[in-house]
């Protein structure tokens, strides 16, 4: 009887922890599309103002088209910017207080100068809360405004 009672308690605790995990994951997946949409809106200067979907199954909304875009309908640069937005928001949502290092391999290569500037502003803001390791073989003029991003 004592062992049975302990097993019942353990099962109840495990069930409670699983329910808490499921709720936490659902809450996390609910906020990611909003944050990704906000970042992509900033990067694209309002061209893509929102992202729809659940969790990591996201689609970029096009006001011009009046519906979500398929990946093949976006330029390579916009896809890169969408993915960067997703990475940044996922890090922020998962690691609220202690961001791990963000390693980027030339995230500006497929951007026009305006989007490069906006991405650098976002990365500069992100660097206040977590380390950004930025790798590039290009010298973008926009980098001059960010002495922490030094080419050597």
C-alpha positions as CSV (number, residue, x, y, z in Angstrom):
1,X,0.0,0.0,0.0
2,X,2.8,2.5,0.8
3,X,4.6,1.8,-2.5
4,X,1.3,2.1,-4.4
5,X,0.6,5.4,-2.7
6,X,4.1,6.7,-3.6
7,X,3.7,5.7,-7.2
8,X,0.3,7.5,-7.4
9,X,1.9,10.6,-6.0
10,X,4.8,10.3,-8.4
11,X,2.4,9.9,-11.3
12,X,0.4,12.9,-10.2
13,X,3.5,15.1,-10.0
14,X,4.7,13.9,-13.3
15,X,1.3,14.6,-14.9
16,X,1.3,18.1,-13.4
17,X,4.9,18.8,-14.7
18,X,3.9,17.6,-18.2
19,X,0.8,19.8,-18.2
20,X,2.9,22.8,-17.1
21,X,5.5,22.0,-19.8
22,X,2.7,21.8,-22.5
23,X,1.2,25.1,-21.3
24,X,4.6,26.8,-21.3
25,X,5.4,25.6,-24.8
26,X,2.0,26.7,-26.1
27,X,2.5,30.1,-24.6
28,X,5.9,30.3,-26.2
29,X,4.7,29.3,-29.6
30,X,1.9,31.8,-29.4
31,X,4.2,34.8,-28.9
32,X,6.8,33.9,-31.5
33,X,4.8,34.8,-34.6
34,X,4.0,38.3,-33.2
35,X,7.7,39.0,-32.4
36,X,8.9,37.7,-35.8
37,X,6.3,39.8,-37.5
38,X,7.4,42.9,-35.6
39,X,11.1,42.3,-36.5
40,X,10.3,41.6,-40.1
41,X,8.1,44.7,-40.2
42,X,11.1,46.8,-38.9
43,X,13.6,45.2,-41.4
44,X,11.3,45.6,-44.4
45,X,10.1,49.1,-43.4
46,X,6.5,47.9,-43.3
47,X,6.4,45.9,-46.5
48,X,5.7,42.7,-44.5
49,X,3.9,43.7,-41.4
50,X,2.9,40.4,-39.9
51,X,3.6,36.7,-39.8
52,X,0.8,34.1,-39.4
53,X,1.0,30.6,-38.1
54,X,1.7,28.6,-35.1
55,X,5.0,28.2,-33.4
56,X,7.7,27.6,-36.0
57,X,5.2,26.9,-38.8
58,X,5.1,30.5,-39.9
59,X,4.1,32.3,-43.1
60,X,4.7,35.9,-44.1
61,X,1.6,37.9,-44.8
62,X,1.4,40.1,-47.8
63,X,-1.0,43.0,-47.8
64,X,-0.4,43.5,-51.5
65,X,-1.5,39.9,-52.2
66,X,-4.0,39.7,-49.4
67,X,-2.8,36.4,-48.1
68,X,0.2,34.6,-46.9
69,X,3.2,34.1,-49.2
70,X,4.7,30.8,-50.3
71,X,8.5,30.7,-49.8
72,X,9.0,30.8,-53.6
73,X,7.1,34.1,-53.8
74,X,9.7,35.8,-51.6
75,X,13.2,36.9,-52.7
76,X,16.2,35.2,-51.2
77,X,17.0,38.3,-49.2
78,X,13.5,38.4,-47.7
79,X,13.7,34.7,-46.8
80,X,17.1,35.4,-45.1
81,X,15.6,38.3,-43.2
82,X,12.5,36.3,-42.2
83,X,14.8,33.5,-40.9
84,X,17.0,36.0,-39.0
85,X,13.8,37.4,-37.4
86,X,12.7,33.9,-36.4
87,X,16.1,33.2,-34.9
88,X,16.2,36.4,-32.9
89,X,12.6,36.0,-31.6
90,X,13.1,32.4,-30.7
91,X,16.2,33.2,-28.7
92,X,14.4,36.1,-26.9
93,X,11.3,34.0,-26.2
94,X,13.2,30.9,-25.0
95,X,16.1,32.6,-23.1
96,X,14.3,35.5,-21.5
97,X,17.0,36.5,-19.0
98,X,20.2,35.0,-20.3
99,X,20.6,35.0,-24.1
100,X,23.2,32.6,-25.5
101,X,25.6,33.9,-28.1
102,X,24.1,34.5,-31.5
103,X,26.4,33.5,-34.3
104,X,25.7,35.0,-37.7
105,X,27.5,34.3,-41.0
106,X,27.2,37.4,-43.1
107,X,23.5,38.1,-42.5
108,X,23.7,41.3,-44.6
109,X,24.9,39.8,-47.9
110,X,21.4,39.7,-49.5
111,X,20.2,43.1,-48.2
112,X,19.9,46.5,-49.8
113,X,21.5,49.4,-47.8
114,X,18.3,50.4,-46.0
115,X,17.6,46.8,-44.8
116,X,21.3,46.4,-43.8
117,X,21.0,49.5,-41.6
118,X,17.8,48.3,-40.0
119,X,19.3,44.9,-39.3
120,X,22.3,46.4,-37.8
121,X,20.1,48.5,-35.5
122,X,18.3,45.4,-34.4
123,X,21.6,43.5,-33.8
124,X,23.0,46.4,-31.9
125,X,19.9,46.3,-29.6
126,X,20.2,42.5,-29.3
127,X,23.9,42.9,-28.3
128,X,22.8,44.8,-25.2
129,X,21.3,41.5,-23.8
130,X,23.5,38.8,-25.4
131,X,26.7,38.4,-27.4
132,X,26.5,38.7,-31.2
133,X,29.3,37.0,-33.1
134,X,29.2,38.5,-36.6
135,X,31.2,36.8,-39.4
136,X,31.7,38.5,-42.7
137,X,34.1,38.9,-45.6
138,X,32.5,42.2,-46.8
139,X,33.0,45.7,-45.6
140,X,29.6,47.3,-45.6
141,X,29.6,51.1,-45.1
142,X,26.7,50.7,-42.6
143,X,29.1,48.8,-40.3
144,X,31.1,51.9,-39.7
145,X,28.4,53.1,-37.3
146,X,29.0,50.1,-35.1
147,X,32.5,50.1,-33.6
148,X,31.7,46.8,-31.8
149,X,31.5,45.2,-35.2
150,X,35.1,45.5,-36.2
151,X,36.7,43.9,-39.3
152,X,40.1,42.5,-38.7
